Amino acid sequence: MTTQRRGLRGGRRQSIKGAGPPRGQCAAAESEPPVAPPPGRVGATMEEYHRHCDEVGFNADEAHNIVKECVDGVLGGEDYNQNNINQWTASIVEQSLTHLVKLGKAYKYIVTCAVVQRSAYGFHTASSCFWDTTSDGTCTVRWENRTMNCIVNVFAIAIVL
């Protein structure tokens, strides 16, 4: 069975020595480019993204580092602005998903992001999953500055090919 994935939006990175990624982009996990689809087809199949991997189970630390870099790249240095929330959350989930898929592991990923204005009332969230704990996994990245809080959840569900 072949599953098609729609292409993700994303900007190009500029290579400038000594400089970080362009504003609004993260520098996570760019060890190898994604596989190009054959002519006439949009996106790539899961099999084309999958590379053999001896690692068993989801590496939550690796996912956490990728997502944290993406959040830092998008929200770092920003103050809460309600007009930018849709753009910020879309960028965070799209960039995180793109970099997770580039790892080439046989997982389906679900990435969620919530950005809220910081207040005295706090911010609470919860999630629950029914899955195989030996192969599937999750990680949560909590990020904050003086004006806002951000919570990103990554759910990774193993694909049996």
Stockholm file with secondary structure:
# STOCKHOLM 1.0

chainA/1-161         MTTQRRGLRGGRRQSIKGAGPPRGQCAAAESEPPVAPPPGRVGATMEEYHRHCDEVGFNADEAHNIVKECVDGVLGGEDYNQNNINQWTASIVEQSLTHLVKLGKAYKYIVTCAVVQRSAYGFHTASSCFWDTTSDGTCTVRWENRTMNCIVNVFAIAIVL
#=GR chainA/1-161 SS CCCBCCCCCCCCCCCCTTCCCCTTCCCCCCSSCCCCCCTTCCSCBHHHHCCCCCCCSCCHHHHHHHHHHHHHHHHTTCCCCGGGHHHHHHHHHHHHHHHHHHTCCSEEEEEEEEEEECCTTCCCCCCCCCSCTTTCEEEEEEEECSSEEEEEEEEEEECCC
#=GC SS_cons         CCCBCCCCCCCCCCCCTTCCCCTTCCCCCCSSCCCCCCTTCCSCBHHHHCCCCCCCSCCHHHHHHHHHHHHHHHHTTCCCCGGGHHHHHHHHHHHHHHHHHHTCCSEEEEEEEEEEECCTTCCCCCCCCCSCTTTCEEEEEEEECSSEEEEEEEEEEECCC
//
